[in-house]
Amino acid sequence: MDDWLWGLLACLGLTAITVVTRAFFMIPERAVPMPRWLKRGLQYAPLAALAAVIAPEIVMSNGQLISSLVDARLPAVVVAVAYFFWRRDIMGTIALGMLVYLPLHIGLGW
């Protein structure tokens, strides 16, 4: 089989899998009963996913733990976390974290 045909079959298969998994909860005509513990656990899934993506970016560089405190990410995280606990504003947290990070990273080369 030619490479383009394999590529086409792979794209069609991935499309079908994506549609089925995304539409899985819309297929039944009535709500699917879920136990209370599962509903409660699913409330924390977005936070857990965000932490799993962000935490390695903060403490690692090139696959290794950072070995120096002279890293622009550390002061940015401290300021952003402090701002979040003060104001509980996600957009401000991101903006302030970047406002601290960029001058240290670009300007000072941290």
C-alpha positions as CSV (number, residue, x, y, z in Angstrom):
1,M,0.0,0.0,0.0
2,D,1.3,3.5,-0.8
3,D,2.3,5.9,1.9
4,W,-0.4,8.4,1.1
5,L,-3.1,5.7,1.5
6,W,-1.7,4.7,4.9
7,G,-1.8,8.3,5.9
8,L,-5.3,8.7,4.7
9,L,-6.4,5.6,6.6
10,A,-4.7,6.8,9.7
11,C,-6.4,10.2,9.5
12,L,-9.8,8.6,8.9
13,G,-9.3,6.2,11.8
14,L,-8.2,9.0,14.2
15,T,-11.1,11.1,13.1
16,A,-13.6,8.3,13.8
17,I,-12.0,7.6,17.2
18,T,-12.1,11.4,18.1
19,V,-15.8,11.7,17.1
20,V,-16.9,8.7,19.0
21,T,-15.0,9.6,22.2
22,R,-16.1,13.2,22.1
23,A,-19.7,12.3,21.4
24,F,-19.9,9.4,23.8
25,F,-21.9,11.4,26.4
26,M,-24.3,12.8,23.8
27,I,-25.3,9.4,22.3
28,P,-27.7,8.2,25.1
29,E,-31.1,9.8,25.2
30,R,-31.1,10.2,28.9
31,A,-28.5,11.2,31.4
32,V,-26.0,8.5,32.3
33,P,-26.1,7.9,36.1
34,M,-22.7,8.4,37.8
35,P,-21.9,7.7,41.4
36,R,-21.4,10.8,43.6
37,W,-17.8,10.0,44.2
38,L,-17.1,9.9,40.4
39,K,-18.8,13.3,39.9
40,R,-16.8,14.8,42.8
41,G,-13.6,13.4,41.4
42,L,-14.2,14.7,37.9
43,Q,-14.5,18.2,39.4
44,Y,-10.7,18.1,40.1
45,A,-9.7,16.7,36.7
46,P,-9.0,20.1,35.1
47,L,-6.9,21.3,38.0
48,A,-5.0,18.0,38.1
49,A,-4.3,18.2,34.3
50,L,-3.2,21.8,34.6
51,A,-0.8,21.0,37.5
52,A,0.6,18.0,35.5
53,V,1.4,20.3,32.6
54,I,2.7,23.3,34.5
55,A,4.7,21.8,37.4
56,P,7.4,20.2,35.2
57,E,7.8,23.4,33.3
58,I,8.5,25.3,36.5
59,V,11.0,22.9,38.2
60,M,12.7,21.3,35.1
61,S,14.9,22.5,32.3
62,N,16.0,20.3,29.4
63,G,14.7,17.2,31.2
64,Q,16.7,17.9,34.4
65,L,15.7,19.5,37.7
66,I,16.9,23.1,37.8
67,S,20.1,23.4,39.7
68,S,20.2,27.1,40.3
69,L,17.8,29.6,41.9
70,V,18.8,32.1,39.2
71,D,15.9,31.1,37.0
72,A,13.2,33.6,35.8
73,R,10.4,31.1,36.4
74,L,10.9,30.9,40.1
75,P,10.2,34.6,41.0
76,A,7.4,34.7,38.4
77,V,5.7,31.7,40.1
78,V,6.1,33.2,43.6
79,V,4.6,36.5,42.4
80,A,1.8,34.9,40.4
81,V,0.8,32.6,43.3
82,A,0.8,35.4,45.8
83,Y,-1.3,37.5,43.5
84,F,-3.8,34.7,42.9
85,F,-4.3,34.1,46.6
86,W,-4.7,37.8,47.1
87,R,-7.1,38.5,44.3
88,R,-8.4,35.1,43.0
89,D,-8.1,36.4,39.4
90,I,-6.7,33.9,36.9
91,M,-6.1,36.5,34.1
92,G,-4.3,38.8,36.4
93,T,-2.2,35.9,37.7
94,I,-1.1,35.0,34.2
95,A,-0.4,38.6,33.2
96,L,1.6,39.4,36.4
97,G,3.6,36.1,36.1
98,M,4.5,37.0,32.6
99,L,5.3,40.6,33.5
100,V,7.8,39.3,36.0
101,Y,9.1,36.4,33.9
102,L,9.8,38.2,30.6
103,P,12.1,41.0,31.8
104,L,14.1,38.5,33.9
105,H,14.4,36.0,31.1
106,I,14.9,38.3,28.1
107,G,16.5,41.3,29.9
108,L,18.8,39.6,32.4
109,G,19.1,36.3,30.5
110,W,18.0,34.2,33.5
